[in-house]
Amino acid sequence: MLEVRDLHAYYGKSHILQGVDLAVREREIVSILGRNGVGRSTALKAIMGDVPPQGVIMFKGRPIAGLKSYEIARLGIGYVPENRDIFGALTVEQNLLLGMKVGRSTSWSMADTYRLFPVLGERRDAPAGVLSGGEQQMLTICRTLIGNPDLIMIDEPTEGLAPQMVERIAELLRTIAERGISILLVEQKLTIALRISHRLYVMGHGRMVFEGSPDDLRLDRSVRQTWLEV
């Protein structure tokens, strides 16, 4: 589904990504772990074209490095940024409608959203800006899903949320994968990533320092101590 090889990215003269390699297969949840500032969010932005990438990025066998962000989205990659980017003055339903792509059918409908998250249905005519942080996160993910992506990249979806909402987001991610949508997830909470991921990467100093299954990471104490634990 997605293959990245020797990916580099810069902010000005700062060399943030220093040869990142990763892959996501069909129906797979892949998490990128690491401390803040190591380049995890930059990796998603570079794949999406928000940061100029240098390297090879292949999506469904097609090179996408250098394409505009809207062109990448039209090919079937959805992106949920860390800051959510909802339109607070628009209603919940208007925000969802903005996720639809012309000429692209969707397997994720408005009805799916309201069934899974009744609170969004109850507040469909309310301004999105009055939703709680967790509700806004649900809205952003569902808005992206309505665009019918083959792969969805999600940056820190559980950050700052209450434990009950974290569990609901984790369940949503499982549901997305079961629907056949691949997920590339940047996540800070190790317990959540270990529980829902098929494979994990650990990033340090702008490159991947570990790749393996959740069980592999559980058994590798040195990687956890060196690159994840405070």
C-alpha positions as CSV (number, residue, x, y, z in Angstrom):
1,M,0.0,0.0,0.0
2,L,2.7,2.5,1.1
3,E,6.5,2.2,0.8
4,V,8.9,4.9,1.9
5,R,12.7,4.6,1.2
6,D,15.5,6.9,2.3
7,L,13.2,9.8,3.1
8,H,14.8,13.1,4.0
9,A,13.1,16.4,5.0
10,Y,14.3,19.8,6.2
11,Y,12.9,22.8,8.0
12,G,15.2,25.5,6.7
13,K,18.7,24.2,7.4
14,S,17.5,21.7,10.1
15,H,17.8,18.1,8.8
16,I,14.7,16.5,10.4
17,L,14.2,13.2,8.5
18,Q,17.5,11.5,7.9
19,G,16.8,8.5,5.8
20,V,13.4,7.1,6.9
21,D,12.3,3.7,5.6
22,L,8.8,2.3,6.4
23,A,6.0,0.4,4.8
24,V,2.3,-0.2,5.3
25,R,0.4,-3.1,3.9
26,E,-3.3,-3.5,3.1
27,R,-5.6,-3.7,6.2
28,E,-2.7,-3.0,8.5
29,I,-2.3,-0.7,11.5
30,V,1.2,0.5,11.7
31,S,2.3,2.8,14.5
32,I,5.3,5.2,14.7
33,L,6.6,5.6,18.2
34,G,9.2,7.9,19.7
35,R,9.9,10.9,21.9
36,N,8.6,14.3,20.9
37,G,10.8,16.1,18.4
38,V,12.3,13.1,16.6
39,G,10.4,13.6,13.3
40,R,7.3,11.4,13.6
41,S,4.9,14.2,12.5
42,T,7.3,15.4,9.9
43,A,7.3,12.0,8.3
44,L,3.5,12.1,7.8
45,K,3.7,15.7,6.5
46,A,6.4,14.7,4.0
47,I,4.4,11.8,2.8
48,M,1.4,14.1,2.4
49,G,3.4,16.8,0.6
50,D,3.1,19.4,3.3
51,V,6.8,19.3,3.8
52,P,9.0,18.9,0.7
53,P,10.3,15.3,0.6
54,Q,13.5,13.9,-0.7
55,G,13.5,10.2,-1.3
56,V,11.2,7.5,-2.6
57,I,7.5,7.5,-1.6
58,M,5.4,4.8,-3.4
59,F,1.6,4.6,-2.9
60,K,-0.1,1.5,-4.5
61,G,2.9,1.2,-6.8
62,R,2.9,4.8,-7.9
63,P,5.6,7.4,-7.0
64,I,4.0,10.4,-5.2
65,A,7.0,12.4,-3.9
66,G,6.7,15.9,-5.3
67,L,3.0,15.8,-5.9
68,K,0.7,18.5,-4.4
69,S,-1.1,17.6,-1.2
70,Y,-4.5,17.7,-2.9
71,E,-3.2,15.4,-5.7
72,I,-2.0,12.9,-3.1
73,A,-5.4,13.1,-1.3
74,R,-7.2,12.4,-4.5
75,L,-5.2,9.2,-5.0
76,G,-6.6,7.8,-1.8
77,I,-4.5,9.0,1.2
78,G,-6.3,10.7,4.1
79,Y,-4.5,12.8,6.7
80,V,-5.7,13.7,10.2
81,P,-3.3,16.3,11.6
82,E,-2.4,16.7,15.2
83,N,-4.3,20.0,15.5
84,R,-7.5,18.5,14.0
85,D,-8.2,21.5,11.7
86,I,-12.0,21.5,12.2
87,F,-14.0,24.5,11.0
88,G,-15.4,25.7,14.2
89,A,-18.0,28.1,12.8
90,L,-19.5,25.4,10.5
91,T,-21.9,22.8,11.8
92,V,-20.8,19.2,12.5
93,E,-22.6,18.0,9.4
94,Q,-21.1,20.7,7.2
95,N,-17.6,19.7,8.4
96,L,-18.4,16.1,7.4
97,L,-19.7,17.1,4.0
98,L,-16.4,18.9,3.3
99,G,-14.7,15.5,3.5
100,M,-16.5,14.1,0.4
101,K,-14.4,13.9,-2.8
102,V,-16.1,14.6,-6.1
103,G,-16.1,11.5,-8.3
104,R,-14.9,9.1,-5.5
105,S,-17.5,6.8,-4.1
106,T,-17.3,6.1,-0.3
107,S,-17.8,3.0,1.8
108,W,-18.0,5.2,4.9
109,S,-21.3,7.2,5.0
110,M,-22.7,10.0,7.2
111,A,-25.0,7.3,8.7
112,D,-21.9,5.2,9.7
113,T,-20.6,8.2,11.6
114,Y,-23.8,8.9,13.4
115,R,-24.3,5.3,14.3
116,L,-20.8,4.9,15.7
117,F,-20.9,8.2,17.5
118,P,-24.4,9.2,18.4
119,V,-23.2,12.4,20.0
120,L,-22.2,13.7,16.6
121,G,-25.6,12.9,15.2
122,E,-27.3,14.6,18.2
123,R,-25.2,17.7,17.5
124,R,-25.1,17.6,13.7
125,D,-26.6,21.1,13.5
126,A,-24.3,22.6,16.2
127,P,-21.2,24.5,15.5
128,A,-18.2,22.1,15.5
129,G,-16.3,24.6,17.7
130,V,-18.5,23.7,20.7
131,L,-17.6,20.0,20.7
132,S,-15.2,18.6,23.3
133,G,-11.6,17.7,22.3
134,G,-12.5,14.1,22.0
135,E,-15.6,14.8,19.9
136,Q,-13.6,17.1,17.6
137,Q,-11.1,14.2,17.2
138,M,-13.9,11.8,16.2
139,L,-15.3,14.4,13.8
140,T,-11.9,15.0,12.1
141,I,-11.3,11.2,11.6
142,C,-14.8,10.6,10.3
143,R,-14.5,13.6,8.0
144,T,-11.4,12.0,6.5
145,L,-13.1,8.6,6.2
146,I,-16.0,10.1,4.2
147,G,-13.5,10.9,1.5
148,N,-13.0,7.1,1.1
149,P,-9.2,6.8,1.6
150,D,-7.3,3.6,1.0
151,L,-4.8,4.7,3.7
152,I,-5.4,7.1,6.5
153,M,-2.5,8.8,8.4
154,I,-3.4,10.0,11.9
155,D,-1.2,12.1,14.1
156,E,-1.6,11.7,17.9
157,P,-5.3,11.0,18.0
158,T,-5.4,10.3,21.8
159,E,-3.4,13.3,23.0
160,G,-5.0,15.1,25.8
161,L,-8.1,12.9,25.9
162,A,-9.8,11.3,28.9
163,P,-9.2,7.6,29.3
164,Q,-12.8,6.7,28.2
165,M,-12.4,8.7,25.0
166,V,-9.0,7.1,24.3
167,E,-10.7,3.7,24.4
168,R,-13.3,4.9,21.9
169,I,-10.7,6.2,19.5
170,A,-8.8,2.9,19.8
171,E,-12.0,1.0,19.0
172,L,-12.6,3.3,16.0
173,L,-9.1,2.6,14.6
174,R,-9.8,-1.1,14.8
175,T,-13.1,-0.6,13.0
176,I,-11.4,1.4,10.3
177,A,-8.8,-1.4,9.7
178,E,-11.6,-4.1,9.6
179,R,-13.3,-2.0,6.8
180,G,-10.1,-2.5,4.7
181,I,-8.5,0.9,5.3
182,S,-4.8,0.8,6.1
183,I,-3.6,3.1,9.0
184,L,-0.3,4.8,9.6
185,L,-0.5,6.1,13.2
186,V,1.7,8.4,15.2
187,E,1.0,7.7,18.8
188,Q,2.5,8.7,22.1
189,K,0.7,6.1,24.3
190,L,2.7,2.9,24.1
191,T,0.0,0.8,25.7
192,I,-2.5,1.8,23.0
193,A,0.0,1.3,20.1
194,L,1.0,-2.1,21.4
195,R,-2.7,-3.2,21.7
196,I,-4.0,-2.2,18.3
197,S,-1.0,-2.3,15.9
198,H,0.1,-5.1,13.6
199,R,3.6,-3.6,13.4
200,L,5.5,-0.8,15.0
201,Y,8.4,1.5,14.2
202,V,10.4,3.4,16.7
203,M,12.0,6.6,15.5
204,G,15.0,8.3,17.0
205,H,17.1,11.2,15.6
206,G,15.2,11.4,12.4
207,R,15.4,7.7,11.4
208,M,13.9,4.4,12.3
209,V,15.7,2.5,15.0
210,F,13.3,-0.4,15.4
211,E,10.7,-2.3,13.3
212,G,8.8,-5.3,14.6
213,S,5.6,-6.7,16.1
214,P,4.1,-5.6,19.4
215,D,5.6,-8.7,21.0
216,D,9.0,-7.9,19.6
217,L,8.9,-4.5,21.2
218,R,7.6,-5.9,24.5
219,L,10.6,-8.2,24.6
220,D,13.2,-5.6,23.6
221,R,13.8,-3.7,26.8
222,S,16.9,-1.9,25.5
223,V,14.9,-0.2,22.6
224,R,12.2,0.9,25.1
225,Q,14.7,2.3,27.6
226,T,16.9,4.0,25.0
227,W,14.2,5.5,22.7
228,L,10.9,5.6,24.5
229,E,11.1,5.8,28.2
230,V,11.7,9.1,30.1
